[in-house]
Amino acid sequence: MKIRIGTILGIDGDSDPGPFNEAVAAMEALGFDSLWLAELISRATPDPIVGLAHAAAVTTRLKIGPGVLVLPGRNPAVVAKQLASLDRLSNGRLLVAFGLGLPDPAERAAFPLPDGQTRGEAFDSALDLVRRYLGGETVDGVRVRPDPVQQPLELWVGGSSQAALVRAGRRSDGWLPSLITPDEAAAGRAVIEREAEQAGRRIDPEHFGVSLTYQDGEIPELLVAAIARRRPGVDPSVLIPKGLDGAVRRIEEFVAAGVSKFVVRHSGPPGATPTATLEAMAEALLPLQS
């Protein structure tokens, strides 16, 4: 099993080009597998497509991915065009993960749904169309070009609800959830593989990942509030390991549960420079890569 470790920027950062470029350069030099950017409309973080295009232009090896790109409320043809262009301009380094979007009214208002559709229905419809466009099909008179370098361009999904697990098994090429435990990851994988088999599909055993946040001190109130919305009644300390030693142990537990792809985020402390944080992460985490 190939263990790969990437990291995510943009949740707490801003769009200042100096620190951003410094962090991206450090990621590539230190040997991280991938850079991910979150989609947060109401915070001062780069748009993931724009930010990843910039990162691709200043690197040669680092893989890039949106973690995760909100799909419901977007035009599938435009999404396919953006992804295909980014994959081509990065010479096939794009990783794709889609999600429903945060359960935050301010965020979801930016992605209005078609009349009469739930977010899940809109997601499924859009995902199917994006896949068809990226596969070269003409849909309703629209043919998206250029073609992506990767054939096919794999489409992963996030989420850990029962509906998300069914979607992952029946429609996706991989699974990248967040705020789950290793036991939940193992149980989720079993559901996904069962759903895939029932749909006459197979998910590559290497295509199970997780987005993992660790914290050096107290868990920030903003993150505690986010966990309360996403996982009501769950103790945040169960989901957020403490320090890099805790992150290493948690990754090892996830690997034992069948997870091999990781997007690791350091949540604080305030004032830590991106490069210093990345160097510490690389020293502790990258020996786990195989």
C-alpha positions in Angstrom: 0.0 0.0 0.0 1.5 3.4 -1.1 1.2 5.9 1.8 1.1 9.4 0.5 1.0 12.6 2.7 -0.1 16.0 1.5 -1.0 19.1 3.4 -3.7 21.8 3.1 -3.4 25.6 3.1 -6.0 28.3 3.1 -8.3 27.4 6.0 -6.6 30.0 8.3 -4.4 31.8 5.7 -4.9 34.6 3.4 -4.0 35.4 -0.2 -0.8 37.3 0.3 1.6 36.0 -2.4 4.7 36.1 -0.2 3.8 33.5 2.4 1.8 31.5 -0.1 4.7 31.2 -2.5 7.1 30.4 0.3 4.9 27.7 1.7 4.3 26.1 -1.8 8.1 26.1 -2.5 8.7 24.5 0.9 6.2 21.8 0.3 7.8 20.7 -2.9 11.4 20.9 -1.5 10.5 19.0 1.6 8.9 16.1 -0.3 5.2 16.5 0.5 3.1 14.5 -2.0 0.4 17.2 -2.6 -1.0 20.6 -1.8 -4.7 21.1 -1.2 -6.7 24.3 -0.9 -10.1 24.5 0.8 -13.1 26.3 -0.7 -14.3 28.9 1.8 -16.2 31.8 0.1 -16.5 33.9 3.3 -12.8 33.7 4.4 -9.7 35.3 3.0 -8.3 32.2 1.4 -7.5 31.8 -2.3 -10.2 30.4 -4.5 -9.0 26.7 -4.9 -8.9 26.7 -8.7 -7.1 30.0 -8.9 -4.7 29.2 -6.1 -3.9 25.8 -7.4 -3.2 27.2 -10.9 -0.8 29.6 -9.3 0.8 26.8 -7.3 1.2 24.6 -10.4 3.0 27.4 -12.2 5.7 27.7 -9.5 6.3 23.9 -9.0 7.1 20.9 -11.1 6.4 17.8 -9.0 3.9 18.7 -6.3 0.4 17.4 -6.9 -2.5 19.8 -6.4 -6.1 19.3 -5.3 -9.1 21.2 -4.0 -10.0 19.9 -0.6 -12.9 19.8 -1.3 -14.5 21.6 -4.2 -18.2 22.4 -3.7 -20.1 20.8 -6.6 -23.9 21.5 -6.0 -24.8 24.9 -7.4 -22.1 24.9 -10.1 -22.4 24.5 -13.8 -21.0 21.0 -14.6 -19.6 22.1 -18.0 -17.7 25.0 -16.5 -16.4 22.8 -13.7 -15.2 20.2 -16.2 -13.5 23.0 -18.3 -11.7 24.3 -15.2 -10.5 20.9 -14.1 -9.4 19.8 -17.6 -7.5 23.1 -18.1 -5.8 22.8 -14.7 -4.8 19.2 -15.3 -3.3 20.1 -18.6 -1.5 23.2 -17.4 -0.1 21.2 -14.4 1.0 18.4 -16.7 -1.3 15.8 -15.1 -0.8 16.7 -11.4 -4.4 17.4 -10.5 -6.2 15.5 -7.8 -10.0 16.1 -7.6 -12.3 15.8 -4.5 -15.8 17.1 -4.5 -18.1 17.8 -1.5 -21.6 19.1 -0.7 -20.2 22.2 1.0 -20.0 23.3 4.7 -23.3 23.3 6.6 -23.1 27.0 6.9 -25.8 29.2 5.5 -23.3 31.9 4.5 -21.3 29.4 2.5 -24.2 27.6 0.9 -25.9 30.8 -0.2 -23.1 31.2 -2.7 -24.1 28.0 -4.4 -27.9 28.2 -5.1 -29.5 24.9 -6.1 -31.9 24.3 -9.0 -35.5 24.6 -8.0 -36.8 21.4 -6.4 -33.5 19.7 -5.9 -31.8 18.7 -2.7 -28.1 19.2 -2.3 -27.5 15.5 -2.7 -29.6 15.3 -5.8 -27.8 18.3 -7.3 -24.5 16.7 -6.4 -25.2 13.4 -8.0 -26.5 15.0 -11.2 -23.6 17.3 -11.5 -21.0 14.6 -10.8 -22.3 12.4 -13.5 -22.3 15.3 -16.0 -18.7 16.4 -15.1 -17.5 12.8 -15.6 -19.2 12.7 -19.0 -17.7 16.0 -20.1 -14.2 15.0 -19.0 -14.6 11.7 -20.9 -15.1 13.6 -24.1 -18.9 13.3 -24.5 -21.0 15.9 -26.1 -23.9 16.6 -23.7 -26.8 18.9 -24.8 -24.7 20.2 -27.6 -21.7 21.0 -25.3 -18.3 19.4 -25.8 -15.7 20.5 -23.2 -12.1 21.0 -24.4 -9.2 20.7 -23.7 -9.1 17.0 -22.7 -7.3 16.4 -19.4 -3.9 14.8 -19.4 -5.0 12.1 -17.1 -7.3 9.6 -18.8 -9.5 9.2 -16.9 -9.3 12.1 -14.5 -10.4 10.5 -11.2 -13.1 12.1 -9.2 -13.1 11.5 -5.5 -15.8 12.6 -3.0 -15.8 13.6 0.7 -18.4 13.2 3.4 -19.1 10.5 5.9 -22.9 10.3 6.1 -24.7 7.2 4.9 -25.7 9.0 1.7 -22.1 10.1 1.1 -20.8 6.5 1.5 -23.4 5.3 -1.0 -22.4 8.1 -3.4 -18.7 7.2 -3.0 -19.4 3.6 -3.8 -21.7 4.1 -6.7 -20.3 7.2 -8.4 -16.8 8.1 -7.3 -13.2 6.9 -7.8 -12.1 7.5 -4.2 -13.1 8.7 -0.8 -11.6 11.7 1.2 -13.6 12.4 4.3 -12.6 14.5 7.3 -13.4 14.6 11.1 -13.7 10.8 11.4 -11.9 8.2 13.5 -10.0 5.2 12.1 -12.8 2.8 13.2 -15.3 5.0 11.2 -13.0 4.9 8.2 -12.8 1.1 8.3 -16.6 0.9 8.6 -17.1 3.5 5.8 -14.7 1.7 3.5 -16.8 -1.5 4.0 -20.0 0.3 3.0 -18.4 1.9 0.0 -16.9 -1.3 -1.3 -20.3 -3.1 -0.9 -22.1 -0.3 -2.7 -19.5 -0.4 -5.5 -19.9 -4.1 -5.9 -23.7 -3.9 -6.1 -23.3 -1.3 -8.8 -20.9 -3.4 -10.8 -18.0 -1.2 -10.0 -14.7 -1.5 -8.1 -12.9 1.2 -6.0 -9.2 0.9 -6.1 -8.0 -0.2 -2.6 -5.4 2.6 -2.8 -8.2 5.2 -3.2 -9.2 5.7 0.5 -7.9 8.8 2.2 -8.7 11.2 5.0 -8.2 14.8 5.8 -6.6 15.0 9.3 -6.2 18.1 11.5 -3.9 18.1 14.5 -3.4 20.7 17.2 -0.5 21.6 19.5 -2.5 23.2 22.3 -6.2 23.8 22.9 -8.5 23.2 20.0 -9.5 26.6 18.6 -13.1 27.6 19.2 -13.7 28.0 15.5 -12.8 24.4 15.0 -14.8 23.3 18.0 -17.8 25.0 16.5 -17.3 23.4 13.1 -17.1 20.0 14.7 -20.3 20.7 16.7 -22.1 21.4 13.4 -20.6 18.4 11.6 -20.4 15.9 14.4 -22.9 16.9 17.1 -22.3 15.2 20.5 -18.7 14.1 19.5 -15.9 15.1 21.7 -13.5 17.2 19.5 -10.4 15.6 21.2 -11.5 12.3 19.7 -11.1 13.7 16.2 -8.2 16.1 16.6 -4.9 14.4 17.7 -2.6 16.5 19.9 0.8 17.4 18.5 2.8 15.7 15.8 3.3 12.6 17.9 -0.4 12.3 18.1 -0.7 12.8 14.3 1.8 10.1 13.6 -0.1 7.6 15.8 -3.4 8.6 14.3 -2.0 8.1 10.7 -0.7 4.7 11.7 -4.2 3.8 13.0 -5.7 4.9 9.8 -3.3 2.9 7.8 -4.2 -0.2 9.8 -7.9 0.6 8.9 -7.0 0.6 5.2 -6.5 4.3 4.6 -3.4 5.3 2.6 -3.8 8.9 1.4 -3.6 11.8 3.8 -4.1 15.5 3.8 -2.7 16.8 7.0 -3.5 20.3 8.5 -1.8 21.9 11.4 -4.3 24.1 13.3 -2.1 26.7 15.0 -0.5 27.9 17.1 -1.0 31.5 15.9 2.2 33.1 14.8 4.0 30.0 13.6 5.5 30.6 10.2 4.3 28.3 7.4 7.8 27.1 6.5 8.7 26.3 10.1 5.5 24.4 10.5 6.0 22.5 7.3 9.6 21.6 8.2 8.4 20.1 11.5 5.5 18.3 9.8 7.9 16.9 7.2 10.4 15.6 9.8 7.7 13.8 11.7 5.3 12.7 9.0 7.1 12.1 5.7 9.1 9.1 6.9 5.6 7.4 6.9 5.4 7.7 3.2 6.1 4.6 1.2 
